[in-house]
Structures are given as structure tokens and as C-alpha cells.
Amino acid sequence: MDRLLQLILGIGLLWAAYAVLARWDYTSDAKRAEEKERLKEAGLSAQYYFVPAGRLLVLTLLSGGFFVFYWSYKQWQAVRAGYKNTAGTPLNYSPLWRAVLTPVSFYQFAAILNRTCRYLRRPAAWPAWLWGTAFWAGAAAACIRDLGWGRLLGLAAFCAAPYTLQKHINGLPKELPRFRLKWAEMMCVPMGWLLWAAGYILAQKF
């Protein structure tokens, strides 16, 4: 009799545990579905520009920061092609304008990427406002002569923002495409030198 009671009690405990776990899974699945709908409504992208994060960092430094604007152009070109939301509305403004206005468009790009990461259940970057502010504030600090060592900190923040986002981009697919160094990427280095030289000459004249 005692064994029968123990058996019934054991079955009852197993049933109770199953009911609780089943309910927990159902709630969890429902929350995930609700979160996915919210992310789709806000908008995310199925396409991004892939480049090794280390290469992005090196080319940014060698080009005096000019490569970041090329990177921004390629990212927006891909994002606009793969952008989706519940309403079906496309993104406004061309990739060129978004690249020119990278200090402003960086916020939206980081937000779209973070939503994509969460939708695919990948680690998301820190909030978009943080990386967007680090990008333009770091660039501004790096250009102020009187800051001394603060210019290096500004440069670090300016480079860290796109570098970090690219690391998250490269973590999205299960298998990354082949990373071939393109001529357009290499040409960003001399183009950056020319632009800085032109800026220096204009500053001397005015």
C-alpha cells in the first residue's frame, strides 16, 4: 500500500512539474513571438555589408577616417535593399546621402542592427544612442587640437563604434562570405589622404 501511495505521489509530482514547465514554455514562446512582431513592426534588415572588423579598423586609421564613410555607404546600400517592416514602407533617402550624413544616420543604423540581432537571437550591441554619440563626439574630439591626450580617446571612440557594430554584423550569418579586399576599399586610403591635404591647404589660406 505504501509503495502504491509513493507511486501515485511520484506520478502526481511528475505531472505537476510537466504542467508547470509546459506552461512556462508556452509563455516563453508567446513572449518571443510578441517580441518578434514588435521588432518587425519597428523594422529590420536581412542584408548587411560584410568586411573583417580588423580590416575596417586598419583602413579607417590609414585613411584618416574616410573609410568609415565608404563603409556607411555600403552598409546603407545593403540595409535599404534588405529592409523590411510590418507596414511595408521603405527607408527614405539614398545610401549616398546617408553616408554623407553618417554622424546622424549612424543612430538609425545601430538601431536597425540591434533589432536584427534580437530577432535572430544573436547578441545585440549596446544602445544605438551610445554608439551614435560615441561616433560623432569621438570624431569631434579627435579634431580639436587643444585636447591633447583627449584626441586619442576621441579617435578610439570614433573607431570603436563602427568596429563594434561590424563585429555584431559578422555574427549574424551561420557562415560568412569570403572576405576579398576590393579595389574600392583600398582606394579609400589615398582618397582620405587627398581630402586631408585639401583641408589643410584650405585652412592655411583662410
N, CA and C of each residue as an Amber inpcrd file, in Angstrom:
protein
   618
   0.8270000  -1.2010000   0.0000000   0.0000000   0.0000000   0.0000000
   0.8650000   1.2560000   0.0000000   1.9300000   1.1950000   0.8440000
   2.8320000   2.3380000   0.9260000   3.5030000   2.5970000  -0.4230000
   3.8920000   1.5090000  -1.1060000   4.5360000   1.6600000  -2.4150000
   3.5690000   2.2510000  -3.4360000   2.3020000   1.8480000  -3.3560000
   1.3040000   2.3830000  -4.2720000   1.1190000   3.8840000  -4.0580000
   1.0910000   4.2810000  -2.7690000   0.9520000   5.7030000  -2.4560000
   2.1650000   6.4920000  -2.9670000   3.3590000   5.8920000  -2.7990000
   4.5740000   6.5500000  -3.2740000   4.5670000   6.6820000  -4.7950000
   4.0570000   5.6350000  -5.4580000   3.9840000   5.6580000  -6.9210000
   3.0100000   6.7400000  -7.3960000   1.8480000   6.7980000  -6.7170000
   0.8530000   7.8150000  -7.0880000   1.4050000   9.2220000  -6.8360000
   2.0940000   9.3720000  -5.6850000   2.6750000  10.6700000  -5.3430000
   3.7380000  11.0700000  -6.3650000   4.5630000  10.0850000  -6.7670000
   5.6030000  10.3640000  -7.7630000   5.0110000  10.7790000  -9.0970000
   3.9440000  10.0550000  -9.5110000   3.2770000  10.4030000 -10.7720000
   2.6550000  11.7970000 -10.6800000   2.0830000  12.0920000  -9.5230000
   1.4760000  13.4080000  -9.3300000   2.5100000  14.5230000  -9.4040000
   3.6770000  14.2980000  -8.7910000   4.7420000  15.3000000  -8.8440000
   5.2590000  15.4960000 -10.2690000   5.4100000  14.3860000 -11.0020000
   5.8600000  14.4870000 -12.3960000   4.8520000  15.2520000 -13.2460000
   3.5690000  14.9570000 -13.0110000   2.5190000  15.6480000 -13.7720000
   2.5210000  17.1420000 -13.4620000   2.6700000  17.4810000 -12.1640000
   2.6920000  18.8860000 -11.7560000   3.8980000  19.6060000 -12.3750000
   5.0540000  18.9280000 -12.3650000   6.2550000  19.5380000 -12.9530000
   6.0830000  19.7410000 -14.4490000   5.4960000  18.7520000 -15.1150000
   5.2530000  18.8640000 -16.5560000   4.2930000  20.0150000 -16.8610000
   3.2480000  20.1470000 -16.0430000   2.2630000  21.2100000 -16.2720000
   2.9040000  22.5810000 -16.1110000   3.7480000  22.7120000 -15.0860000
   4.4230000  23.9990000 -14.8490000   5.3880000  24.3150000 -15.9860000
   6.1960000  23.3140000 -16.3620000   7.1720000  23.5330000 -17.4370000
   6.4890000  23.7960000 -18.7690000   5.4170000  23.0750000 -19.0460000
   4.6880000  23.2880000 -20.2960000   4.1170000  24.6890000 -20.3380000
   3.5720000  25.1300000 -19.2150000   3.0170000  26.4820000 -19.1460000
   4.1200000  27.5140000 -19.3170000   5.2980000  27.2750000 -18.7170000
   6.4280000  28.1990000 -18.8160000   6.9160000  28.2990000 -20.2520000
   6.9950000  27.1420000 -20.9190000   7.4290000  27.1580000 -22.3200000
   6.4330000  27.9090000 -23.1890000   5.1450000  27.6870000 -22.9310000
   4.1180000  28.3620000 -23.7250000   4.2320000  29.8770000 -23.5550000
   4.3920000  30.3060000 -22.2960000   4.5200000  31.7320000 -22.0260000
   5.7690000  32.2900000 -22.6810000   6.8650000  31.5420000 -22.5970000
   8.1230000  31.9910000 -23.1830000   8.0040000  32.1190000 -24.6980000
   7.3990000  31.1160000 -25.3250000   7.2020000  31.1650000 -26.7810000
   6.3060000  32.3340000 -27.1730000   5.2790000  32.5640000 -26.3770000
   4.3720000  33.6710000 -26.6740000   5.0760000  35.0090000 -26.5670000
   5.9250000  35.1410000 -25.5600000   6.6700000  36.3880000 -25.4000000
   7.6570000  36.5820000 -26.5450000   8.2940000  35.5040000 -26.9600000
   9.2370000  35.6120000 -28.0820000   8.5170000  35.9910000 -29.3600000
   7.3440000  35.4230000 -29.5740000   6.5650000  35.7690000 -30.7670000
   6.1290000  37.2260000 -30.7220000   5.7360000  37.6810000 -29.5470000
   5.3290000  39.0830000 -29.3960000   6.5070000  40.0190000 -29.6400000
   7.6770000  39.6310000 -29.1310000   8.8810000  40.4390000 -29.3350000
   9.2560000  40.4960000 -30.8100000   9.1480000  39.3690000 -31.5140000
   9.4620000  39.3460000 -32.9420000   8.5240000  40.2440000 -33.7340000
   7.2570000  40.2380000 -33.3660000   6.2960000  41.1010000 -34.0550000
   6.6230000  42.5650000 -33.8160000   7.0220000  42.8840000 -32.6070000
   7.3800000  44.2620000 -32.2840000   8.6160000  44.7060000 -33.0640000
   9.5930000  43.7920000 -33.1820000  10.8150000  44.1070000 -33.9150000
  10.5290000  44.2860000 -35.4030000   9.6590000  43.4230000 -35.9590000
   9.2940000  43.5410000 -37.3700000   8.5240000  44.8330000 -37.6280000
   7.7050000  45.2140000 -36.6810000   6.9510000  46.4550000 -36.8390000
   7.8850000  47.6630000 -36.8570000   8.9260000  47.6390000 -36.0070000
   9.8870000  48.7380000 -35.9610000  10.7900000  48.7480000 -37.1900000
  11.0760000  47.5630000 -37.7450000  11.8910000  47.4710000 -38.9500000
  13.2460000  46.8610000 -38.7000000  13.6390000  45.9340000 -39.5810000
  14.9550000  45.3020000 -39.5090000  15.4180000  44.9840000 -40.9360000
  16.6300000  44.4740000 -41.0700000  17.1700000  44.2330000 -42.4070000
  17.7110000  42.8160000 -42.5220000  17.5530000  42.2520000 -43.7170000
  18.0650000  40.9060000 -43.9940000  19.4100000  40.9600000 -44.7060000
  19.9240000  42.1640000 -44.9980000  21.1820000  42.2870000 -45.7220000
  22.0840000  43.3090000 -45.0360000  23.3840000  42.9820000 -45.0390000
  24.4000000  43.8750000 -44.4970000  25.6740000  43.7480000 -45.3200000
  26.5450000  44.7060000 -45.1500000  27.8510000  44.6910000 -45.8120000
  28.8390000  43.9850000 -44.8860000  29.4710000  42.9310000 -45.3950000
  30.3890000  42.1390000 -44.5860000  31.8410000  42.4800000 -44.9300000
  32.6020000  42.7510000 -43.9060000  34.0200000  43.0480000 -44.0310000
  34.6590000  42.6470000 -42.7040000  35.8840000  42.1230000 -42.7080000
  36.5240000  41.7990000 -41.4280000  36.6180000  43.0410000 -40.5450000
  36.2600000  42.8980000 -39.2910000  36.2850000  44.0440000 -38.3860000
  37.6890000  44.6100000 -38.2470000  38.6980000  43.7340000 -38.2660000
  40.0780000  44.2080000 -38.1930000  40.4570000  45.0370000 -39.4100000
  40.0130000  44.6120000 -40.5900000  40.2860000  45.3870000 -41.8040000
  39.5970000  46.7410000 -41.7510000  38.3720000  46.7490000 -41.2560000
  37.6610000  48.0180000 -41.1020000  38.4430000  48.9740000 -40.2110000
  38.9710000  48.4730000 -39.1220000  39.7290000  49.3100000 -38.1920000
  41.0070000  49.8390000 -38.8380000  41.7520000  48.9500000 -39.5150000
  43.0170000  49.3520000 -40.1320000  42.7920000  50.3800000 -41.2410000
  41.8260000  50.1310000 -42.1100000  41.5620000  51.0500000 -43.2110000
  41.0170000  52.3930000 -42.7090000  40.2820000  52.3610000 -41.6140000
  39.8060000  53.6140000 -41.0230000  40.9710000  54.4610000 -40.5520000
  41.9240000  53.8380000 -39.8810000  43.0980000  54.5660000 -39.3840000
  43.9870000  55.0480000 -40.5350000  44.2380000  54.1680000 -41.5140000
  45.1260000  54.5290000 -42.6290000  44.5290000  55.6320000 -43.5030000
  43.2160000  55.6680000 -43.6080000  42.5530000  56.6580000 -44.4640000
  42.2000000  57.9360000 -43.7190000  42.5930000  58.0320000 -42.4680000
  42.2520000  59.2210000 -41.6970000  40.7670000  59.3140000 -41.3940000
  40.0920000  58.1870000 -41.3310000  38.6680000  58.1530000 -41.0220000
  37.7710000  58.1270000 -42.2360000  38.3230000  58.3580000 -43.4300000
  37.4920000  58.4290000 -44.6370000  36.8170000  57.0970000 -44.9410000
  37.4700000  55.9870000 -44.6230000  36.9020000  54.6750000 -44.9480000
  35.5640000  54.4480000 -44.2630000  35.3490000  55.0640000 -43.1040000
  34.0850000  54.8790000 -42.3890000  32.9100000  55.3610000 -43.2320000
  33.1180000  56.4170000 -44.0180000  32.0170000  56.9250000 -44.8370000
  31.7400000  55.9880000 -46.0140000  32.7780000  55.3690000 -46.5510000
  32.5690000  54.3290000 -47.5730000  31.8480000  53.1370000 -46.9520000
  32.2750000  52.7500000 -45.7650000  31.6320000  51.6480000 -45.0280000
  30.1590000  51.9600000 -44.7800000  29.8710000  53.1840000 -44.3780000
  28.4940000  53.5910000 -44.1380000  27.6700000  53.5110000 -45.4210000
  28.2630000  53.9510000 -46.5350000  27.5560000  53.8840000 -47.8170000
  27.2150000  52.4430000 -48.1780000  28.1800000  51.5330000 -48.0260000
  27.9520000  50.1240000 -48.3690000  26.9310000  49.4860000 -47.4170000
  26.9820000  49.8640000 -46.1570000  26.0110000  49.3210000 -45.2050000
  24.6040000  49.7690000 -45.5520000  24.4210000  51.0620000 -45.8280000
  23.0910000  51.5560000 -46.1510000  22.5910000  51.0090000 -47.4880000
  23.5110000  50.7900000 -48.4090000  23.1360000  50.1770000 -49.6890000
  22.5520000  48.7920000 -49.4600000  23.1870000  48.0200000 -48.5810000
  22.7070000  46.6720000 -48.2700000  21.4440000  46.7130000 -47.4200000
  21.4350000  47.5620000 -46.4070000  20.2940000  47.6260000 -45.4860000
  19.0260000  48.0580000 -46.2060000  19.1170000  49.0650000 -47.0740000
  17.9350000  49.5170000 -47.8020000  17.4040000  48.4250000 -48.7320000
  18.3000000  47.6100000 -49.2800000  17.8590000  46.5160000 -50.1590000
  17.1760000  45.4030000 -49.3660000  17.5810000  45.1930000 -48.1250000
  17.0110000  44.0960000 -47.3330000  16.0860000  44.5490000 -46.2230000
  15.7230000  45.8430000 -46.2230000  14.9090000  46.3790000 -45.1250000
  13.4600000  45.8930000 -45.2250000  12.9170000  45.5070000 -44.0710000
  11.5210000  45.0530000 -44.0010000  10.8930000  45.5400000 -42.7120000
   9.6140000  45.8980000 -42.8160000   8.8250000  46.1680000 -41.6210000
   7.3800000  45.7420000 -41.8730000   6.5900000  45.7470000 -40.8350000
   5.2220000  45.2540000 -40.9460000   4.3970000  46.0870000 -41.9210000
   4.6180000  47.3990000 -41.9150000   3.8500000  48.2890000 -42.7870000
   4.2930000  48.2170000 -44.2410000   5.4820000  47.6640000 -44.4940000
   5.9940000  47.5680000 -45.8610000   6.5240000  48.8740000 -46.4140000
   6.8050000  49.8480000 -45.5400000   7.3290000  51.1290000 -46.0020000
   8.8480000  51.0640000 -46.1350000   9.4160000  51.5820000 -47.2310000
  10.8670000  51.5520000 -47.4150000  11.5520000  52.6760000 -46.6350000
  12.8560000  52.5890000 -46.5400000  13.6270000  53.6510000 -45.9110000
  13.7840000  54.8270000 -46.8710000  13.6730000  56.0250000 -46.3390000
  13.8620000  57.2180000 -47.1480000  15.3420000  57.5510000 -47.3000000
  15.6420000  58.3650000 -48.2860000  16.9830000  58.8950000 -48.5420000
  17.9170000  57.8050000 -49.0960000  18.7640000  58.2430000 -49.9990000
  19.6610000  57.3210000 -50.6840000  20.8450000  56.9480000 -49.7930000
  21.5200000  55.8370000 -50.1090000  22.7160000  55.4720000 -49.3450000
  23.7910000  56.5570000 -49.3760000  23.8880000  57.2930000 -50.4910000
  24.8990000  58.3460000 -50.5950000  24.6400000  59.4480000 -49.5710000
  23.3920000  59.9190000 -49.4940000  23.0740000  60.9600000 -48.5290000
  23.2420000  60.4630000 -47.0940000  22.8740000  59.2280000 -46.8690000
  23.0260000  58.6730000 -45.5250000  24.5030000  58.5420000 -45.1490000
  25.3550000  58.2510000 -46.1540000  26.7890000  58.1660000 -45.8940000
  27.3740000  59.5470000 -45.6100000  26.9530000  60.5410000 -46.3860000
  27.4150000  61.9160000 -46.1530000  27.0240000  62.3780000 -44.7550000
  25.8260000  61.9970000 -44.3310000  25.3220000  62.3770000 -43.0120000
  25.4960000  61.2440000 -41.9990000  26.5950000  60.5310000 -42.1080000
  26.8480000  59.3810000 -41.2280000  26.7310000  59.7140000 -39.7400000
  27.2280000  60.8600000 -39.2600000  27.0680000  61.1480000 -37.8200000
  25.6170000  61.1430000 -37.3570000  24.6720000  61.4260000 -38.2780000
  23.2500000  61.4050000 -37.9330000  22.6390000  60.0270000 -38.1970000
  22.9290000  59.4620000 -39.3830000  22.3220000  58.1790000 -39.7720000
  22.8750000  57.0030000 -38.9770000  24.0160000  57.2130000 -38.3010000
  24.6290000  56.1380000 -37.5140000  23.6740000  55.6420000 -36.4330000
  22.8820000  56.5580000 -35.8560000  21.9290000  56.1760000 -34.8080000
  20.9070000  55.1680000 -35.3440000  20.3210000  55.4830000 -36.4880000
  19.2930000  54.6010000 -37.0530000  19.8900000  53.2670000 -37.4870000
  21.1000000  53.3190000 -38.0530000  21.7350000  52.0730000 -38.4720000
  21.9690000  51.1450000 -37.2860000  22.4830000  51.6980000 -36.1890000
  22.7300000  50.8860000 -34.9940000  21.4270000  50.3170000 -34.4410000
  20.3390000  51.0990000 -34.5010000  19.0490000  50.6230000 -34.0050000
  18.5170000  49.4780000 -34.8610000  18.6250000  49.6070000 -36.1880000
  18.1660000  48.5400000 -37.0820000  18.9820000  47.2750000 -36.8600000
  20.2890000  47.4330000 -36.7050000  21.1520000  46.2690000 -36.4780000
  20.8040000  45.5850000 -35.1650000  20.5940000  46.3450000 -34.1140000
  20.2500000  45.7450000 -32.8210000  18.9220000  44.9890000 -32.8870000
  17.9540000  45.5500000 -33.6220000  16.6780000  44.8340000 -33.7750000
  16.8740000  43.5420000 -34.5540000  17.7120000  43.5840000 -35.5860000
  18.0020000  42.3700000 -36.3610000  18.6690000  41.3110000 -35.4930000
  19.6070000  41.7400000 -34.6610000  20.2980000  40.8050000 -33.7650000
  19.3110000  40.1430000 -32.8030000  18.4370000  40.9320000 -32.2230000
  17.4650000  40.3650000 -31.2790000  16.4730000  39.4500000 -31.9920000
  16.0890000  39.8180000 -33.1990000  15.1470000  38.9840000 -33.9640000
  15.7600000  37.6170000 -34.2670000  17.0430000  37.5990000 -34.5970000
  17.7380000  36.3460000 -34.9080000  18.3240000  35.6810000 -33.6670000
  18.0400000  36.2730000 -32.4980000  18.5220000  35.7410000 -31.2160000
  20.0390000  35.6970000 -31.1900000  20.6390000  36.8010000 -31.6480000
  22.0830000  36.9970000 -31.5770000  22.3660000  38.1140000 -30.5680000
  23.5720000  38.1450000 -30.0090000  23.8880000  39.2240000 -29.0620000
  23.8150000  40.5900000 -29.7450000  23.0830000  41.5000000 -29.1530000
  22.9550000  42.8550000 -29.6910000  24.0470000  43.7500000 -29.1110000
  24.3350000  44.8350000 -29.8260000  25.3150000  45.8010000 -29.3420000
  24.6800000  46.6680000 -28.2580000  25.4710000  47.5460000 -27.6560000
  24.9210000  48.4940000 -26.6910000  23.9380000  49.4170000 -27.3920000
  23.1530000  50.1890000 -26.6730000  22.0950000  51.0010000 -27.2910000
  22.6020000  51.9050000 -28.4060000  21.7140000  52.1730000 -29.3700000
  22.0890000  52.9720000 -30.5340000  22.5230000  54.3800000 -30.1400000
  21.8720000  54.9710000 -29.1320000  22.2320000  56.3360000 -28.7370000
  23.6710000  56.4070000 -28.2520000  24.1480000  55.3380000 -27.6110000
  25.5140000  55.3400000 -27.0880000  26.5300000  55.3060000 -28.2310000
  26.3340000  54.3840000 -29.1920000  27.3010000  54.2660000 -30.2850000
  27.2280000  55.4550000 -31.2250000  26.0140000  55.9660000 -31.4640000
  25.8900000  57.1410000 -32.3190000  26.6050000  58.3440000 -31.7350000
  26.4390000  58.5520000 -30.4290000  27.1000000  59.6750000 -29.7670000
  28.6070000  59.4720000 -29.6990000  29.0410000  58.2330000 -29.4180000
  30.4740000  57.9410000 -29.3850000  31.1210000  58.2140000 -30.7400000
  30.3830000  57.9390000 -31.8180000  30.9230000  58.1300000 -33.1660000
  31.1950000  59.5980000 -33.4550000  30.1540000  60.4580000 -33.3600000
  30.3680000  61.8520000 -33.7540000  31.1440000  62.6410000 -32.6990000
  30.9190000  62.3350000 -31.4260000  31.6520000  63.0400000 -30.3740000
  33.1280000  62.6630000 -30.4010000  33.4050000  61.3840000 -30.6980000
  34.7950000  60.9610000 -30.8180000  35.4870000  61.6270000 -31.9920000
  34.7830000  61.7370000 -33.1260000  35.3530000  62.4060000 -34.2970000
  35.6260000  63.8710000 -33.9990000  34.6860000  64.5250000 -33.3110000
  34.8700000  65.9380000 -32.9680000  36.0480000  66.1220000 -32.0180000
  36.1530000  65.2460000 -31.0220000  37.2480000  65.3560000 -30.0540000
  38.6000000  65.1210000 -30.7230000  38.6510000  64.1940000 -31.6710000
  39.9140000  63.8830000 -32.3440000  40.4110000  65.0510000 -33.1890000
  39.5270000  65.9610000 -33.5630000  39.9030000  67.0890000 -34.4250000
  40.2110000  68.3640000 -33.6420000  40.0440000  68.3530000 -32.3280000
  40.3040000  69.5440000 -31.5100000  41.7510000  69.5020000 -31.0080000
  42.5390000  70.4620000 -31.4200000  43.9730000  70.4430000 -31.1040000
  44.2600000  70.5660000 -29.6150000  43.4960000  71.3780000 -28.9110000
  43.8120000  71.6900000 -27.5150000  43.4720000  70.5600000 -26.5380000
  42.9090000  69.4760000 -27.0140000  42.5130000  68.3960000 -26.1040000
  43.6780000  67.5050000 -25.6740000  44.7670000  67.5630000 -26.3730000
  45.9150000  66.7380000 -26.0200000  45.6220000  65.2510000 -26.1370000
  45.7940000  64.5390000 -24.9960000  45.5390000  63.1020000 -24.9970000
  44.0620000  62.7770000 -25.2220000  43.2090000  63.7570000 -24.9920000
  41.7950000  63.5460000 -25.2370000  41.4950000  63.2620000 -26.7000000
  42.3820000  63.7310000 -27.5850000  42.1990000  63.4570000 -29.0030000
  42.3300000  61.9660000 -29.2910000  43.2480000  61.2990000 -28.5930000
  43.4040000  59.8550000 -28.7680000  42.1710000  59.1010000 -28.2610000
  41.6180000  59.5820000 -27.1550000  40.3970000  58.9530000 -26.6470000
  39.2420000  59.1570000 -27.6300000  39.1960000  60.3550000 -28.2250000
  38.1710000  60.6130000 -29.2200000  38.3270000  59.7170000 -30.4370000
  39.5710000  59.5530000 -30.8850000  39.8370000  58.6740000 -32.0200000
  39.4420000  57.2390000 -31.7020000  39.7310000  56.8100000 -30.4740000
  39.3690000  55.4510000 -30.0560000  37.8560000  55.2560000 -30.0810000
  37.1050000  56.2580000 -29.6020000  35.6380000  56.1600000 -29.6070000
  35.1070000  56.1640000 -31.0400000  35.6820000  57.0180000 -31.8840000
  35.2640000  57.1060000 -33.2850000  35.4630000  55.7720000 -34.0050000
  36.5910000  55.1150000 -33.7570000  36.8820000  53.8310000 -34.4100000
  36.1120000  52.6730000 -33.7740000  35.8940000  52.7590000 -32.4620000
  35.2460000  51.6470000 -31.7540000  33.8010000  51.4600000 -32.1800000
  33.1110000  52.5490000 -32.5270000  31.6880000  52.4470000 -32.8630000
  31.4470000  51.5750000 -34.0980000  32.0260000  51.8910000 -35.2750000
  31.8020000  51.0110000 -36.4340000  32.4360000  49.6350000 -36.2610000
  33.5770000  49.5780000 -35.5860000  34.2440000  48.2860000 -35.3620000
  33.3340000  47.3370000 -34.5780000  32.7250000  47.8440000 -33.5120000
  31.8580000  47.0100000 -32.6790000  30.6200000  46.5600000 -33.4430000
  30.0060000  47.4870000 -34.1920000  28.8190000  47.1110000 -34.9530000
  29.1600000  46.0660000 -36.0110000  30.3390000  46.1940000 -36.6380000
  30.7260000  45.2130000 -37.6520000  30.9380000  43.8380000 -37.0310000
  31.4470000  43.7870000 -35.8180000  31.5980000  42.5010000 -35.1280000
  30.2410000  41.8310000 -34.9520000  29.2260000  42.6010000 -34.6260000
  27.8830000  42.0460000 -34.4680000  27.2950000  41.6530000 -35.8230000
  27.5810000  42.4310000 -36.8590000  27.1090000  42.0830000 -38.2070000
  27.7000000  40.7520000 -38.6390000  28.9880000  40.5730000 -38.4140000
  29.6520000  39.3420000 -38.8250000  29.1990000  38.1320000 -38.0080000
  28.5210000  38.3840000 -36.8980000  27.9910000  37.2820000 -36.0940000
  26.5750000  36.8850000 -36.4670000  25.9830000  37.5700000 -37.4350000
  24.5990000  37.2630000 -37.8170000  24.4610000  35.9610000 -38.6040000
  25.2170000  35.7740000 -39.7040000  25.0260000  34.5480000 -40.5020000
  25.7410000  33.3530000 -39.8860000  25.2700000  32.1720000 -40.2240000
  25.9340000  30.9610000 -39.7540000  27.2830000  30.7750000 -40.4470000
  27.3610000  31.2040000 -41.6860000  28.6120000  31.0920000 -42.4390000
  28.8760000  32.4080000 -43.1530000  30.0340000  32.9870000 -42.9130000
  30.3790000  34.2810000 -43.5050000  30.8210000  34.1170000 -44.9550000
  30.5690000  35.1200000 -45.8000000  31.0840000  35.0760000 -47.1710000
  32.6000000  35.2650000 -47.1770000  33.2130000  35.0030000 -48.2960000
  34.6590000  35.1810000 -48.4100000  35.0010000  36.6670000 -48.3800000
  36.0220000  36.9970000 -47.5910000  36.4210000  38.3830000 -47.4420000
  37.5560000  38.6940000 -48.4180000  37.1980000  39.2460000 -49.5580000
  38.2100000  39.6600000 -50.5310000  38.4000000  41.1660000 -50.4540000
  39.6440000  41.5910000 -50.4260000  39.9310000  43.0130000 -50.3970000
  39.6080000  43.6200000 -51.7590000  38.7110000  44.5900000 -51.7860000
  38.2510000  45.1920000 -53.0320000  39.0600000  46.4480000 -53.3550000
  39.1160000  46.7690000 -54.6540000  39.8400000  47.9660000 -55.0810000
  39.2230000  49.2160000 -54.4730000  37.9080000  49.2510000 -54.4080000
  37.2420000  50.4220000 -53.8340000  37.6430000  50.6180000 -52.3730000
  37.8130000  49.5220000 -51.6420000  38.2450000  49.6250000 -50.2500000
  39.6660000  50.1730000 -50.1620000  40.5550000  49.6840000 -51.0160000
  41.9400000  50.1530000 -50.9940000  42.0520000  51.6150000 -51.4160000
  41.2200000  52.0450000 -52.3570000  41.2850000  53.4190000 -52.8480000
  40.8430000  54.4280000 -51.8050000  40.1670000  53.9680000 -50.7590000
  39.7570000  54.8850000 -49.7030000  40.9540000  55.4880000 -48.9750000
  42.0670000  54.7720000 -48.9420000  43.2510000  55.2730000 -48.2340000
  43.8380000  56.4990000 -48.9350000  44.2230000  56.4340000 -50.2260000
  44.7250000  57.6540000 -50.8810000  43.6770000  58.7590000 -50.9810000
  42.4030000  58.3820000 -51.1120000  41.3520000  59.3900000 -51.1450000
  41.2900000  60.1430000 -49.8170000  41.4470000  59.4270000 -48.7350000
  41.4650000  60.0700000 -47.4230000  42.6290000  61.0210000 -47.2890000
  43.8160000  60.6150000 -47.7670000  44.9860000  61.4970000 -47.7210000
  44.7550000  62.7700000 -48.5210000  44.1690000  62.6140000 -49.7140000
  43.9090000  63.7720000 -50.5780000  42.9380000  64.7440000 -49.9150000
  41.9100000  64.2140000 -49.2880000  40.9360000  65.0770000 -48.6380000
  41.5420000  65.8200000 -47.4490000  42.3520000  65.1380000 -46.6740000
  43.0080000  65.8000000 -45.5490000  43.9990000  66.8470000 -46.0390000
  44.7160000  66.5320000 -47.1370000  45.6500000  67.5020000 -47.7050000
  44.9150000  68.7390000 -48.2180000  43.7820000  68.5210000 -48.8990000
  42.9820000  69.6430000 -49.3920000  42.4470000  70.4800000 -48.2310000
  41.9990000  69.8160000 -47.1650000  41.5290000  70.5370000 -45.9960000
  42.6180000  71.3590000 -45.3260000  43.8110000  70.8110000 -45.2740000
  44.9350000  71.5220000 -44.6760000  45.2980000  72.7570000 -45.4930000
  45.3210000  72.6110000 -46.8250000  45.6450000  73.7360000 -47.6970000
  44.6040000  74.8490000 -47.5710000  43.3340000  74.4670000 -47.5400000
  42.2710000  75.4670000 -47.3860000  42.3570000  76.1660000 -46.0390000
  42.7000000  75.4070000 -45.0020000  42.8210000  76.0100000 -43.6670000
  43.9540000  77.0090000 -43.6300000  45.0490000  76.7500000 -44.3480000
  46.1800000  77.6760000 -44.3800000  45.8190000  78.9650000 -45.1040000
  44.9750000  78.8630000 -46.1280000  44.6090000  80.0410000 -46.9130000
  43.5990000  80.9270000 -46.1960000  42.6990000  80.2910000 -45.4240000
  41.6550000  81.0710000 -44.7710000  41.8760000  81.1830000 -43.2700000
